[in-house]
């Protein structure tokens, strides 16, 4: 039963599409397609890895606003965020 569960898990993982953060735009007013100066809000647009030309737009995209502290807590320290 355990091996069957692992087989199901690995089969599901192999069918998944990897995603990555393509662009992080600071935006105090939370308006789409606008960049502003330094701010604590971040808007992230994600695209599928290997999916088409990034300049032509994402295959699927969504925006999520969060405070800088929430972003760092969720996605790691500043070293991993800013590279």
CORSULPE-V493059 format. One record per backbone hydrogen bond with DSSP energy under -0.5 kcal/mol. NH is the residue of the N-H (numbers start at 0). CO is the residue of the C=O. If there is no record, write none. Layout:
BEGIN
<<NH & CO> <NH & CO>>
END
This chain:
BEGIN
<<4 & 0> <5 & 1> <6 & 2> <7 & 3> <8 & 4> <9 & 5> <10 & 6> <11 & 7> <12 & 8> <13 & 9> <14 & 10> <14 & 11> <15 & 11> <15 & 12> <19 & 46> <21 & 19> <21 & 44> <22 & 44> <24 & 22> <24 & 42> <25 & 23> <26 & 40> <29 & 26> <33 & 30> <35 & 25> <41 & 65> <42 & 24> <43 & 63> <44 & 22> <45 & 43> <45 & 61> <46 & 19> <48 & 17> <50 & 47> <51 & 49> <53 & 51> <55 & 52> <56 & 53> <65 & 41> <67 & 39> <70 & 66> <71 & 67> <72 & 68> <73 & 69> <74 & 70> <75 & 71> <79 & 76> <80 & 76> <81 & 77> <82 & 78>>
END
